[in-house]
Amino acid sequence: MEGIFAGLRVIDAASYVAGPSAATILGDFGAEVIKLEPPGGDAYRALATMPGQPRGETNYPWVVDNRGKRGLVLDLKKPEGQAVLHRLVERTDVFVTNAVPRLRAGLGIAPDALLGRNPRLVYAALTAYGEAGPEADKTGFDATAYWARSGLMDLVRAHAEAAPGRSVAGMGDHPTGLALYGAIVTALYRRERTGQGGMVHVSLLGTGLWANGFMAQAALDGAQFVPRPPREQAPNALGNLYRAGCGRWFLLALLNEARQWPALLAVLGDPGWGGDPRFATQALRRENAPALTALLDAAFAARPLADWRPLLDAAGLTFDAVATTQDAVAAPQARASGAVRAAPGGWTVDSPLQVAGEAKAPPGPAPAPGEHAAAILAEHGYGAAEIAALRAAGVLGGRGGG
């Protein structure tokens, strides 16, 4: 498979989601990615079995974030394991880690140690809270650092008095993985111009605040925040959630009221609200939003969403159903747009970047722990006896057949 990154060598030494997903995108565009795991394997392998996760026949989180990679298990707590990694790094273009700064030296993966062996290396670090500051070594997941700490979890409450809404696995990790991918590609572009690699880093907190940039900038500028009211008291009835007669919820998002208010009235069968002085102008519709919301609630409850959808679409009104995940991935548009694509045995979620004229690598299977250890080490000059000795010493783990 040729591709934009054909010939690019990547070592994904990160665990869980954000770091590995950045490496997955590089692999989608042709890079060769080695999935480096500790003895016992990446703990992410067990996520699908945790309480509350969907039950299935596949290890679906492992598949989506590690497809097409080759597996290697090394014990980096042993000097011999570090020596193996250092030899691999000499011929590597990108190294990805999510080890916090205080742990890197002990594992032999401090930036200076690896860049000293390969100045062209792009060292990509993912942390929860950043490379500097009093919490640089604090561990975190996307739920804690991206969602809770950034303000996003607070902002998406149903209303100000409601309990915070919990995120699900990967909701902040995958956007952070995109950010890390962008940092890596930026550094590779710089390397093309200067010949030098270097370190790039991204944090869950930083990308969470970027995702929350609209509100975060308001806070930085000293704006006065308005607590979110219950849906029935929302300040804009034309940007609100409604429930159709079939029980399905959908979100109406009409920003161009000069055009879309009359169109909405037409969709609703011209119920006479156009002449109601409470709704004569945009300002009055905002002032009387609870009353308008109540009228829209009653109107939309009269018919199922299957009836409303074609009418709203034909009128050019912006809306969409609150879909279940099962609905979202099964929708024809998801396949037609390439958001999901065919994979061995079914379908997979595609990385969201598309480059015209560049086909992505076919999705391959995710590796078993250490599945390709022997082949990887042989490519880097290790003989069969050396590989056997490393395995006997406990430096190599996993299956490691080829």
C-alpha positions in Angstrom: 0.0 0.0 0.0 1.4 3.3 -1.0 0.1 6.5 0.6 1.1 10.0 1.7 3.1 8.5 4.6 4.4 5.4 2.8 7.8 4.6 4.3 7.2 6.6 7.5 8.0 4.5 10.6 6.0 5.1 13.7 6.3 3.6 17.2 3.1 3.9 19.2 4.2 3.4 22.8 1.1 5.2 24.2 -1.8 3.5 26.0 -5.5 3.9 25.9 -7.0 6.2 23.3 -5.7 9.6 22.3 -2.0 8.8 21.6 -2.8 5.5 19.8 -5.5 7.2 17.7 -3.0 9.7 16.4 -0.8 6.8 15.2 -3.8 5.1 13.7 -4.5 8.1 11.5 -0.8 8.1 10.3 -1.3 4.4 9.5 -4.5 5.1 7.6 -2.4 7.2 5.2 0.3 4.6 4.7 2.7 4.8 7.7 4.0 1.6 9.2 3.0 1.6 12.9 4.4 -0.6 15.6 2.2 -1.0 18.6 4.6 -1.2 21.6 3.0 -2.5 24.8 4.3 -3.4 28.2 4.3 -6.9 29.6 0.8 -7.9 30.1 -0.4 -5.7 27.3 -2.0 -2.3 27.1 -4.7 -2.0 29.7 -6.9 -0.5 27.0 -7.5 -4.1 25.8 -9.8 -4.7 28.8 -12.0 -1.6 28.3 -14.7 -3.4 26.4 -15.2 -5.7 29.4 -15.7 -2.9 32.0 -19.1 -2.3 33.6 -21.5 -0.3 31.4 -19.8 -0.9 28.1 -21.6 -2.5 25.2 -21.3 -6.2 25.1 -20.2 -7.9 21.9 -18.1 -10.5 20.2 -15.2 -8.2 19.3 -12.8 -6.1 21.2 -14.3 -3.0 19.4 -12.3 -0.2 21.1 -9.0 -2.0 20.5 -9.9 -2.6 16.9 -10.8 1.0 16.1 -7.7 2.6 17.7 -5.1 0.0 16.7 -6.2 -1.4 13.4 -3.4 -2.2 11.0 -0.6 -1.9 13.5 2.2 -4.5 14.2 2.5 -5.7 17.8 5.6 -5.7 20.0 5.8 -6.2 23.7 8.9 -4.9 25.5 9.7 -4.5 29.2 11.1 -1.0 29.3 11.8 -1.4 33.0 14.7 -3.6 32.0 17.9 -2.1 30.5 17.8 -4.7 27.8 14.3 -3.7 26.8 15.4 0.0 26.6 18.4 -1.1 24.4 16.0 -2.7 22.0 13.8 0.3 21.8 16.8 2.6 21.3 17.9 0.5 18.3 14.5 0.7 16.8 14.3 4.5 17.4 17.4 5.0 15.3 15.3 4.1 12.2 12.0 5.6 13.4 10.3 8.8 12.3 7.6 9.3 15.0 7.5 8.1 18.6 4.3 8.5 20.5 4.0 8.3 24.3 1.5 9.2 27.0 3.9 8.6 29.9 3.9 11.6 32.3 7.2 13.5 32.3 8.5 12.1 35.6 8.3 8.5 34.3 10.0 8.9 31.0 13.6 8.7 32.1 13.1 5.5 34.1 11.7 3.9 31.0 14.5 5.1 28.7 12.1 7.3 26.7 12.9 10.8 27.8 12.9 13.2 24.9 16.6 13.9 25.1 17.5 10.2 25.2 15.6 9.4 22.0 16.3 12.6 20.1 20.0 12.2 20.9 19.9 8.9 19.1 17.9 10.2 16.1 17.7 14.0 15.7 15.2 13.5 12.9 12.7 11.8 15.2 9.4 13.5 15.9 8.8 12.9 19.6 5.0 13.2 20.2 3.9 13.4 23.9 0.4 13.3 25.1 -0.4 14.3 28.7 -3.5 15.0 30.7 -2.6 18.5 31.9 0.4 19.6 29.9 4.2 19.4 30.0 4.7 22.2 32.5 3.1 23.5 35.7 2.3 21.9 39.1 0.1 19.2 37.6 2.3 18.2 34.7 2.7 14.7 36.3 -0.9 14.3 37.2 -2.6 11.4 35.5 -6.0 11.8 33.9 -8.4 10.4 31.3 -10.5 12.3 28.8 -13.5 12.2 31.2 -11.5 13.9 33.9 -9.1 16.3 32.1 -10.9 17.0 28.8 -14.6 16.9 29.9 -14.7 17.7 33.6 -11.8 20.0 34.0 -12.3 22.1 30.8 -15.8 23.2 31.8 -17.5 21.1 29.1 -19.1 18.7 31.5 -20.7 21.6 33.4 -21.9 23.3 30.3 -23.8 20.4 28.9 -26.0 19.8 32.0 -29.7 19.6 31.0 -30.1 22.7 33.2 -28.2 24.5 35.9 -29.6 22.4 38.8 -29.2 19.0 37.0 -26.4 16.7 37.8 -23.4 16.9 35.4 -23.6 14.6 32.4 -21.0 11.9 32.2 -19.0 11.4 29.0 -18.4 8.0 27.5 -15.0 6.5 26.6 -13.1 8.3 23.9 -15.3 11.3 23.5 -12.5 13.7 24.3 -9.6 11.3 23.4 -10.4 11.1 19.7 -10.5 14.9 19.2 -7.2 15.0 21.2 -5.8 12.4 19.0 -6.6 14.6 16.0 -4.8 17.4 17.7 -1.7 15.2 18.3 -1.8 14.1 14.7 -1.8 17.7 13.6 1.2 18.5 15.8 3.0 15.5 14.4 2.3 16.4 10.8 3.4 20.0 11.5 6.7 18.8 12.9 7.2 16.5 9.9 6.6 19.5 7.6 9.3 21.4 9.6 11.6 18.4 9.3 11.2 18.5 5.5 12.4 22.1 5.6 15.1 21.9 8.2 16.1 18.2 8.5 15.4 18.3 12.2 12.9 16.5 14.2 12.0 17.5 17.8 9.3 17.3 20.4 5.6 18.1 20.1 3.1 17.8 22.9 -0.7 18.0 23.3 -2.8 17.7 26.5 -6.3 16.6 27.2 -6.9 19.8 29.1 -5.6 22.0 26.3 -7.8 20.4 23.7 -10.8 20.4 26.1 -10.4 24.1 26.5 -10.0 24.5 22.7 -13.2 22.6 22.2 -14.8 24.9 24.8 -13.1 27.9 23.2 -16.3 29.9 22.7 -17.2 29.8 26.4 -13.6 29.8 27.6 -12.8 33.0 25.8 -15.9 34.5 27.3 -14.6 33.7 30.7 -11.2 35.1 29.9 -12.8 38.3 28.7 -14.9 38.6 31.9 -18.3 38.0 30.3 -21.3 37.4 32.6 -22.5 33.8 32.3 -26.2 32.9 32.4 -27.0 29.6 34.0 -28.7 27.2 31.6 -32.4 27.1 32.3 -34.7 24.0 31.9 -35.6 23.2 28.3 -39.1 24.7 28.7 -37.5 28.0 29.8 -34.9 28.1 27.1 -34.1 31.7 25.8 -34.6 30.8 22.2 -37.5 28.6 21.1 -36.0 28.2 17.6 -32.8 26.7 18.9 -34.3 24.0 21.2 -35.0 20.3 21.6 -38.5 19.0 20.6 -40.2 15.6 20.9 -42.1 14.3 17.9 -45.3 12.3 18.3 -43.3 9.0 17.9 -41.3 9.9 21.0 -38.1 10.8 19.1 -36.3 14.0 20.1 -34.8 16.3 17.6 -32.8 19.6 17.7 -34.1 22.6 15.9 -31.4 25.2 15.1 -32.8 28.2 13.1 -30.3 31.0 13.1 -31.6 32.9 10.1 -34.9 33.8 11.5 -35.8 36.4 8.9 -36.1 33.6 6.3 -36.6 30.6 8.5 -39.4 31.8 10.8 -41.9 32.1 7.9 -40.7 28.8 6.5 -41.3 27.1 9.9 -44.8 28.5 10.1 -45.5 27.1 6.6 -44.2 23.7 7.6 -46.5 23.8 10.6 -49.5 24.6 8.4 -49.6 28.3 9.1 -51.0 28.0 12.6 -51.6 31.7 12.9 -48.7 32.5 15.1 -47.3 34.8 12.5 -49.9 37.3 13.5 -49.4 36.8 17.2 -47.9 40.1 18.5 -45.8 38.1 21.0 -43.8 36.6 18.1 -43.8 39.5 15.6 -40.1 40.1 15.8 -37.0 38.1 16.7 -36.6 40.2 19.9 -40.2 39.4 20.9 -39.8 35.7 20.1 -36.8 35.7 22.5 -38.8 37.6 25.1 -41.7 35.1 24.8 -39.6 32.0 24.2 -41.3 29.9 26.9 -44.7 30.5 25.4 -43.4 29.7 21.9 -41.7 26.6 23.1 -45.0 25.3 24.5 -46.8 26.0 21.2 -44.0 24.2 19.3 -44.1 21.3 21.8 -47.8 20.7 21.1 -47.4 21.1 17.3 -44.5 18.7 16.9 -46.1 16.2 19.2 -48.9 15.8 16.7 -46.9 13.9 14.1 -44.0 11.4 14.1 -40.5 12.5 13.2 -40.8 10.5 10.0 -43.5 12.9 8.9 -41.6 16.0 10.1 -38.2 15.1 8.6 -39.1 15.6 4.9 -41.1 18.7 5.5 -38.3 20.4 7.5 -35.7 19.3 5.0 -37.7 20.6 2.0 -38.1 24.0 3.7 -34.3 24.2 4.2 -34.7 24.3 8.0 -31.7 23.1 10.0 -32.4 20.3 12.4 -31.5 16.7 13.2 -32.7 13.8 15.2 -31.1 12.9 18.5 -29.8 9.6 17.2 -28.7 6.6 19.1 -25.2 5.4 18.2 -26.8 2.4 16.5 -28.8 4.7 14.3 -25.8 7.0 13.6 -23.6 4.3 12.2 -26.3 2.5 10.3 -27.5 5.7 8.5 -26.8 5.6 4.7 -25.1 9.0 4.9 -22.4 7.6 7.3 -21.4 5.1 4.6 -21.9 7.4 1.6 -19.7 10.1 3.2 -17.0 7.7 4.3 -17.5 8.3 8.0 -17.6 4.5 8.3 -16.0 2.1 5.8 -15.8 -1.5 5.1 -13.4 -3.6 7.1 -12.7 -7.3 7.3 -15.8 -8.9 8.8 -17.9 -5.8 8.7 -17.4 -2.0 9.1 -15.2 0.4 11.0 -15.3 4.0 12.0 -12.9 5.9 9.7 -10.6 8.7 10.8 -12.3 11.9 9.7 -9.6 13.3 7.5 -9.9 12.8 3.8 -7.4 14.0 1.2 -8.7 14.2 -2.4 -6.8 11.7 -4.7 -5.3 9.8 -1.8 -6.8 6.4 -0.9 -6.4 5.2 2.7 -4.8 1.9 3.7 -7.4 -0.9 3.9 -8.3 -1.4 7.6 -6.2 -4.3 8.9 -6.6 -6.3 12.1 -5.4 -5.0 15.4 -2.4 -6.9 16.7 -2.3 -9.4 19.5 0.3 -8.6 22.2 3.7 -8.9 20.7 2.4 -10.6 17.6 5.1 -9.3 15.2 8.0 -9.2 17.6 10.3 -11.6 15.8 9.8 -9.9 12.4 10.3 -6.4 13.8 13.5 -7.3 15.6 14.8 -9.2 12.6 14.3 -6.1 10.4 16.5 -4.2 12.9 19.4 -6.6 12.8 18.6 -9.1 15.5 19.4 -12.7 14.9 17.2 -15.6 15.9 19.5 -16.4 18.8 19.4 -12.8 20.1 15.6 -12.8 19.9 15.4 -16.1 21.8 17.7 -14.7 24.5 15.6 -11.6 24.9 12.5 -13.7 25.2 14.2 -16.0 27.7 15.2 -13.0 29.8 11.6 -11.7 29.9 12.4 -8.6 27.8 10.0 -9.7 25.0 6.5 -10.6 25.8 3.4 -11.8 24.0 3.0 -14.2 21.2 5.8 -12.8 19.1 5.7 -15.3 16.3 6.4 -13.2 13.2 
